[in-house]
């Protein structure tokens, strides 16, 4: 924990700007009020039936927060990126694939082809694998150009290092998560397994319930590797040369919006969690800590809500 605090202090000392941080806070507040007062993502964007329109909706939903924060950095810190072809190429490619990640929906075709009862569960598993592949594509496209900024493949190395320093952070989060599971909004949303269709799949297809539970949790938790790849790997390591170390701020804005379909408390806390994990990824040039914390928090959310 001491090492984490040192990293955070060092980053804040070198990069903190009161005016910029206040502006980012206002920008985040506007987005949160807009989304949670109108239930914008769940009731509007996610309800669009046409795939092209839903794709555009998610592109704007995820791209505008990032780009808006970049404009604030340009205004307060005089960071010039608007004339950079590299910035626009990375922005368009990255957020087009992120929009595909968020908007893809093929349950009807999948279930018709599979011809199996309660196929929602298998569709969810296949969708998670597809999403992982989708978010890998922009990383593969820009890896050669950006590999000097990172260790391994966008911070994911074959030999994880420094994971011990994340254990105290997980211990603290365990207490916070346990207490949060008594909130009605959290209890209504979790465990995610109960929304996966696993119970029906197990019953109608004579599959042991422990197998569907284990399968879901493995694929559910592995999904956070793709999230870390994009939000801590691509948005940090691929844009740092263009935006400098304060690239953490637009990455955090985008990451917070990713949680808009979840309870307000979880989405709000993602601002601070995303900020800390982004700084640690930047300082260590390693994603394993983020994967451990992210998957650990999600796993504890599943477990504790199941128990409570």
C-alpha positions in Angstrom: 0.0 0.0 0.0 2.9 2.3 0.7 4.2 1.9 -2.8 0.7 2.8 -4.2 0.5 5.9 -2.1 4.0 6.9 -3.3 3.0 6.5 -6.9 -0.2 8.5 -6.4 1.6 11.3 -4.6 4.3 11.5 -7.2 1.8 11.7 -10.1 -0.4 14.3 -8.4 2.7 16.4 -7.5 3.9 16.4 -11.1 0.6 16.8 -12.9 -2.1 18.3 -10.7 -3.7 21.4 -12.0 -6.6 22.9 -9.9 -8.4 24.6 -12.8 -8.2 21.5 -15.0 -9.3 19.2 -12.3 -12.3 21.4 -11.4 -13.2 21.6 -15.1 -13.0 17.8 -15.4 -15.2 17.5 -12.3 -17.8 19.8 -13.8 -17.7 17.8 -17.1 -18.2 14.5 -15.2 -21.0 16.1 -13.1 -22.9 17.2 -16.3 -22.6 13.7 -17.8 -23.7 12.0 -14.6 -26.7 14.3 -14.1 -27.7 13.9 -17.7 -27.5 10.1 -17.7 -29.1 9.4 -14.3 -31.8 12.0 -14.5 -33.0 10.7 -17.8 -31.7 7.1 -17.5 -30.2 7.9 -20.8 -28.1 4.8 -21.6 -30.6 2.2 -20.4 -33.8 3.8 -21.6 -32.6 5.4 -24.8 -29.2 4.2 -26.3 -29.6 0.5 -25.3 -33.2 0.4 -26.6 -32.3 1.4 -30.2 -33.3 -1.5 -32.3 -31.4 -0.6 -35.5 -27.8 -1.8 -35.2 -26.3 1.1 -37.2 -28.1 3.7 -35.0 -27.2 1.9 -31.8 -23.6 1.7 -33.0 -23.6 5.5 -33.6 -25.2 6.0 -30.2 -22.5 4.1 -28.4 -19.8 5.7 -30.4 -21.0 9.1 -29.3 -21.7 8.0 -25.7 -18.1 6.8 -25.2 -16.3 9.1 -27.5 -17.7 12.5 -26.4 -16.6 12.1 -22.8 -13.0 11.3 -23.8 -12.9 14.1 -26.5 -14.5 16.6 -24.2 -11.8 16.0 -21.6 -9.1 16.3 -24.2 -10.5 19.8 -25.2 -10.4 20.9 -21.6 -6.7 19.8 -21.5 -6.1 21.8 -24.6 -7.7 24.9 -23.1 -6.1 24.7 -19.7 -2.7 23.1 -20.5 -2.3 24.3 -24.1 -1.9 20.7 -25.3 -2.2 20.8 -29.1 -3.6 17.6 -30.6 -6.3 18.8 -33.0 -3.9 19.0 -35.9 -2.4 15.5 -35.2 -3.4 12.9 -37.7 -2.2 10.2 -35.3 -4.7 11.4 -32.7 -7.7 11.4 -35.0 -6.7 8.0 -36.4 -6.4 6.4 -33.0 -9.5 8.1 -31.7 -11.6 7.0 -34.6 -10.3 3.4 -34.8 -10.3 2.9 -31.0 -13.8 4.3 -30.4 -15.3 2.6 -33.5 -14.2 -0.8 -32.1 -15.4 0.3 -28.6 -18.8 1.1 -30.1 -18.9 -2.3 -31.7 -18.0 -3.9 -28.4 -20.9 -2.1 -26.7 -23.6 -2.3 -29.4 -23.2 -5.8 -30.9 -26.2 -8.0 -30.4 -26.8 -11.2 -32.2 -28.9 -13.2 -29.8 -31.8 -13.8 -32.3 -29.5 -15.2 -35.0 -27.5 -17.2 -32.5 -30.4 -18.8 -30.8 -32.1 -19.7 -34.1 -28.9 -21.3 -35.4 -28.2 -23.1 -32.1 -31.8 -24.4 -31.7 -31.4 -25.0 -27.9 -33.7 -24.0 -25.1 -32.7 -21.1 -22.9 -29.9 -20.2 -25.1 -29.5 -16.7 -23.6 -26.8 -18.1 -21.3 -24.6 -19.5 -24.2 -25.2 -16.3 -26.1 -23.7 -14.3 -23.2 -20.6 -16.5 -23.1 -20.0 -16.2 -26.8 -20.6 -12.5 -26.7 -17.9 -12.1 -24.0 -15.4 -13.9 -26.2 -16.4 -11.8 -29.2 -16.0 -8.6 -27.2 -12.5 -9.6 -26.1 -11.4 -10.1 -29.7 -13.0 -6.8 -30.8 -11.1 -4.8 -28.2 -7.9 -6.5 -29.1 -8.0 -5.2 -32.7 -7.1 -1.5 -32.2 -4.3 -2.6 -29.9 -2.9 -4.9 -32.6 -3.2 -2.1 -35.1 -1.1 0.4 -33.1 1.2 -1.9 -31.1 4.2 -1.4 -33.3 3.9 2.3 -33.1 3.4 2.4 -29.3 5.4 -0.5 -27.9 8.2 1.8 -26.6 5.7 3.3 -24.1 4.9 0.1 -22.3 6.1 -3.3 -21.1 4.9 -6.4 -22.9 1.6 -6.1 -24.9 0.1 -2.8 -23.7 1.3 -3.6 -20.2 0.3 -7.3 -20.0 3.5 -9.3 -19.6 4.1 -13.0 -19.3 5.6 -12.5 -15.8 3.3 -10.4 -13.6 5.3 -8.2 -11.2 4.4 -6.1 -8.2 1.0 -7.7 -7.5 1.6 -7.8 -3.7 1.1 -4.0 -3.4 -2.5 -4.4 -4.6 -3.5 -6.9 -1.9 -4.1 -4.2 0.8 -6.1 -2.2 -1.7 -8.3 -5.3 -2.4 -8.7 -5.8 1.4 -10.0 -2.2 1.8 -12.3 -2.7 -1.2 -13.6 -5.9 0.3 -15.0 -4.0 3.3 -16.4 -1.3 1.1 -18.0 -3.8 -1.3 -19.5 -5.8 1.6 -21.2 -2.8 3.0 -22.4 -1.6 -0.4 -24.2 -4.9 -1.0 -26.8 -3.9 1.6 -27.9 -1.0 -0.7 -31.1 -1.9 -2.6 -29.8 -0.7 -5.9 -26.8 -3.0 -5.6 -28.9 -6.0 -4.5 -31.2 -5.4 -7.5 -28.3 -5.4 -10.0 -26.2 -8.2 -8.6 -25.3 -11.1 -8.7 -24.9 -10.9 -12.5 -25.2 -14.6 -12.8 -29.0 -14.4 -12.1 -29.3 -12.1 -15.2 -27.3 -14.5 -17.4 -30.0 -17.1 -18.0 -27.8 -19.7 -16.4 -30.5 -21.0 -14.1 -32.9 -21.6 -17.0 -30.1 -23.1 -19.1 -29.2 -25.5 -16.4 -32.8 -26.6 -15.8 -33.9 -27.0 -19.4 -30.7 -28.7 -20.7 -30.0 -30.9 -17.7 -26.6 -29.3 -17.0 -25.3 -29.3 -13.4 -25.9 -25.8 -11.9 -22.3 -25.7 -10.5 -21.0 -26.0 -14.1 -23.1 -23.1 -15.4 -22.2 -21.0 -12.4 -18.4 -21.7 -12.8 -18.6 -21.2 -16.6 -20.3 -17.8 -16.2 -18.0 -16.5 -13.5 -14.9 -17.5 -15.4 -16.0 -15.8 -18.6 -17.5 -12.8 -16.7 -14.2 -12.2 -14.8 -12.0 -12.8 -17.8 -14.0 -10.0 -19.5 -12.2 -7.5 -17.4 -8.9 -8.3 -19.2 -10.4 -6.7 -22.3 -11.6 -3.7 -20.3 -8.1 -3.2 -18.8 -6.6 -3.6 -22.2 -8.6 -0.8 -23.7 -9.2 1.7 -20.8 -5.8 1.3 -19.1 -3.7 -0.1 -22.0 -4.9 1.6 -25.2 -6.2 4.9 -23.8 -3.1 5.4 -21.6 -0.1 3.9 -23.5 -1.3 4.8 -27.0 -2.3 8.4 -26.3 0.4 9.4 -23.8 2.7 10.6 -26.5 0.0 12.9 -27.8 -1.6 14.1 -24.6 1.1 13.6 -22.0 0.7 12.0 -18.5 -2.6 13.9 -18.0 -4.1 11.4 -20.5 -5.3 9.8 -17.3 -8.2 12.3 -17.1 -9.9 11.7 -20.4 -9.4 7.9 -19.8 -11.1 8.2 -16.5 -14.1 10.2 -18.0 -14.6 7.5 -20.6 -14.2 4.7 -18.0 -16.8 6.3 -15.8 -19.3 6.4 -18.7 -18.8 2.7 -19.2 -20.5 2.2 -15.9 -23.6 4.3 -16.7 -25.8 1.2 -17.0 -24.9 0.2 -13.4 -26.1 1.7 -10.1 -25.1 5.3 -9.4 -22.9 4.4 -6.4 -20.9 2.0 -8.5 -20.6 4.4 -11.5 -19.5 7.3 -9.2 -16.9 5.2 -7.4 -15.5 4.1 -10.8 -14.2 7.7 -11.2 -11.8 7.2 -8.3 -11.1 3.6 -9.1 -10.3 4.4 -12.7 -8.1 7.3 -11.6 -6.0 5.2 -9.3 -5.7 2.3 -11.7 -4.8 4.5 -14.6 -2.0 6.2 -12.6 -0.7 2.8 -11.4 -0.7 1.5 -15.0 1.1 4.7 -16.1 3.7 4.4 -13.3 4.3 0.7 -13.5 3.7 0.2 -17.3 1.9 -2.9 -16.2 -1.8 -4.0 -16.4 -1.7 -7.1 -14.2 -2.5 -5.0 -11.1 -5.5 -3.5 -12.7 -6.7 -6.9 -13.9 -6.3 -8.3 -10.4 -8.1 -5.4 -8.7 -10.9 -5.2 -11.4 -11.6 -8.9 -11.4 -11.3 -9.1 -7.6 -13.8 -6.3 -7.1 -16.3 -7.9 -9.6 -15.8 -11.3 -8.0 -16.4 -10.0 -4.5 -19.5 -8.1 -5.7 -20.8 -11.4 -7.1 -20.0 -13.4 -3.9 -21.1 -10.9 -1.3 -24.4 -10.1 -3.0 -25.0 -13.8 -3.3 -24.4 -14.2 0.4 -26.4 -11.2 1.5 
